[in-house]
Amino acid sequence: MLRISRHEFRWSPRRALTVVACLGLTAYFAHHALSGRHGVEAQRHLAARAPVLEQQYAALDATRDRLKLEVSLLSSDFPSRDLVEEVAREVLGYVLPSEIVWIGR
């Protein structure tokens, strides 16, 4: 076994500077691993936002499907009867002669 006596191991300014630099680098990387841009705290924040973002994604996906259906109805050669009736009622304000219109105040 190798034994170092007190007289052989001395703190030189260079050795002390090396130890301080290593400790500083370790502290720097530990700080960024915990609270950096991609650190543990950022991961926790993203995990907490995940359910909200999934709900928003589902809502946007449903909207996209609805818009895709509307575009497919508009792009056909002849529009569907339901689409023509919906546009006549909503945009033009038409009603069937057999319907009663109630106007509320």
C-alpha positions in Angstrom: 0.0 0.0 0.0 1.2 3.5 -0.9 1.5 5.8 2.0 1.9 9.5 1.7 3.4 11.4 4.5 2.4 14.9 5.4 5.6 16.2 4.1 5.1 14.8 0.6 1.6 16.3 0.2 1.6 20.0 0.1 -1.0 22.5 -1.0 0.5 24.6 -3.8 -1.4 27.5 -5.2 -1.8 25.6 -8.5 -3.3 22.6 -6.8 -5.7 24.8 -4.7 -6.8 26.6 -7.9 -7.4 23.3 -9.6 -9.6 22.0 -6.7 -11.5 25.3 -6.6 -12.1 25.3 -10.4 -13.3 21.7 -10.3 -15.7 22.5 -7.4 -16.9 25.6 -9.3 -17.6 23.6 -12.5 -19.4 20.9 -10.5 -21.6 23.5 -8.9 -22.3 25.2 -12.3 -23.4 21.9 -13.9 -25.4 20.8 -10.9 -27.2 24.2 -10.9 -28.1 23.9 -14.6 -29.1 20.2 -14.2 -31.7 21.3 -11.6 -32.9 24.7 -12.7 -31.6 25.1 -16.3 -33.6 25.3 -19.5 -33.8 21.5 -19.8 -33.4 20.7 -16.1 -35.5 18.9 -13.6 -37.7 21.9 -12.8 -38.4 22.5 -16.5 -39.4 18.8 -16.9 -41.8 19.1 -14.0 -43.3 22.2 -15.5 -43.8 20.5 -18.8 -45.3 17.4 -17.2 -47.8 19.6 -15.3 -48.8 21.3 -18.6 -49.2 18.1 -20.5 -52.9 17.4 -19.6 -54.0 21.0 -20.6 -52.1 20.7 -23.9 -53.6 17.3 -24.6 -57.1 18.8 -24.1 -56.3 21.7 -26.4 -54.9 19.2 -29.0 -58.2 17.2 -28.8 -60.3 20.4 -29.3 -58.1 21.5 -32.2 -58.3 18.0 -33.8 -62.1 18.1 -33.6 -62.2 21.6 -35.1 -59.9 20.4 -37.9 -62.2 17.4 -38.6 -65.2 19.7 -38.7 -63.5 22.1 -41.1 -62.3 19.2 -43.3 -65.9 18.0 -43.6 -67.1 21.5 -44.5 -64.4 21.8 -47.1 -65.3 18.4 -48.6 -69.0 19.5 -48.8 -68.1 22.7 -50.6 -65.7 21.1 -53.0 -68.1 18.6 -54.5 -69.8 19.2 -57.9 -73.2 19.6 -56.4 -73.6 20.8 -52.8 -75.6 18.6 -50.5 -79.2 19.5 -49.7 -78.4 19.9 -46.0 -75.6 22.4 -46.7 -77.9 24.4 -49.0 -80.6 24.4 -46.3 -78.2 25.4 -43.6 -76.8 28.3 -45.6 -80.3 29.5 -46.6 -81.4 29.5 -42.9 -78.3 30.9 -41.2 -77.0 33.4 -43.8 -80.0 34.4 -45.8 -82.6 34.0 -43.0 -85.0 31.9 -45.0 -87.7 29.6 -43.4 -90.1 27.1 -44.7 -93.6 28.3 -45.3 -95.0 25.8 -42.8 -92.7 27.1 -40.0 -93.7 29.7 -37.4 -91.1 32.3 -36.6 -90.9 33.7 -33.0 -89.1 37.0 -32.6 -88.1 37.5 -28.9 -87.4 40.9 -27.4 
